[in-house]
Amino acid sequence: MSSILTPKIDDKPTQEAQAQASSTSVDNNTSDEQIKKQLADAEKESIAKLSPRAKKLHKKHPNWEADDCERVAHHKAWVGMTKEMLFISYGKPDSTNVSNYGSNNEYQYCYNGDSTQCFYDKTGLGIIDSYN
């Protein structure tokens, strides 16, 4: 009969292992702080490059991404923009239609011009999820 020998594992960490773990956690914290600083610096850079109208929008709506402020300033539309962004970009809609199919309200915001353009919030959360 053969027996398999398993090595005994010491569950007490050595002082060297404890020091290494402590050093690693300090490095991770420093790394997190560096990443946060880099992200903040990148955001400042992107804000500095904004058009004057986009800068005003960003100042009024600091929680908006700088790129979103630029798109709103240039009257662009995209899936994922908020209803507030749409209204600032395009103005008040010519018509707003509300439908309820049982689970929640769905909204349609329409603008009449050379051709009618409609934006849809099918979840009722104030986020544009499609348009034509």
N, C-alpha and C positions, 0 to 999 in steps of 0.2 A: 504494500500500500504506500503510495507516495503522498506526501503532504506538501501543501503550498504554504510557503512562508510569506506572511505579509509584514511589511515594515511597520514598526510602531511609530505612530504620529504623535508628536508632542503638541498638545493643544495650548501650551503657554508660549506666547510670542516672545522672541528674544528682544533684548534692548535695541539691537540693530534693526530688527524688523519694525519695532515700534517707532524708532526715529525715522526710518524710511517712509512709513505710512504718514507720519506727522508732516514730513517734508513734502510728500506728494500732495497732501491736502492744502498746504500753503501754496504750492505751485498751482493747483487747480483754482484756488481763490484768486490768485494773481492773474491767472489766465482769464477767468471770468470777468474780472475787472478790466483787463486789457480789451477783451472783446466788447464789453459795454462801451468803453471809451471809443473804440474804433467805430462802432455803430453810431454813437452820438456825433463823432466827427464827420462821418459820411453823411448823416442827416443834415448837419450844418452846411456842408459843402453843397448838397443838392438844393437846400433852401436858398443859398447865396446865388445859385444859377437860375432861380425862378424869374419869370417875367414880372413886371411890377404888379399886374392884376393878380397873378398867382400868389405873390408874396402877401398881398392884402388878404386874400382868401385863407392862406395858411396862418396868418396872424389871428384871424377871426375864428378859424377852425384848426387849432394846433394838433388835434388828434387825427387829422387827415394826413395821408402820405403826401409828400411834396409832389410826386408825379401825378397824383389825383388832382391836386390843386391846379397844376398846369393844364391838365385835360379839361377841367371845368372852365378854367379861364379861356380856353380856346373852343368852347362850345362842343366838346366831344362827348360821345355817349359810349358806354360799355356795360356789359353784363357784370354785375357786382357793385355798381355804383349805388349810392343810397338815393332815396327819393329826394332828400334835401339837396344833394348834389345835382340831380336832374333839374329841380326847380330853379336852382341858382344858375345853372348852365343854360337852360332853355326858357326860363320864365314860367309863369303859371300856365298850366295846361288849358287848352281851349275846352276840353271836356275830360271829366273823370267819371269812369264807370265802375261801379262796385258790383260784384257778383258773389253769391254764396252758394256753394254746391254741397253744403252740409258740414264740412270740417272747419272751414275758415273763410274769411273774406279774401277775394282776389280783386286786385285793382288794375285798371287800364287807364293810362294817362295819354291823351291824344293831343297832338299839335297839328293844326291845319295850316298849310302853306301852299306851295306849288303842288305838293302831294301830302297826304295825311301820314304822319308818323306816330306810331303808338308804342308805348313802353309798358311792360307788364311786371307786376309784382304778384306772383301766383301763391306766395306763402303768407302774404299779409304782414311781413316783417319789415317792410320799408326798404327792401333791397330789389333792384331791378334784375330780373332773371331772364328776360328776353325782350326783344324789340323788333320792329319791322320798319 
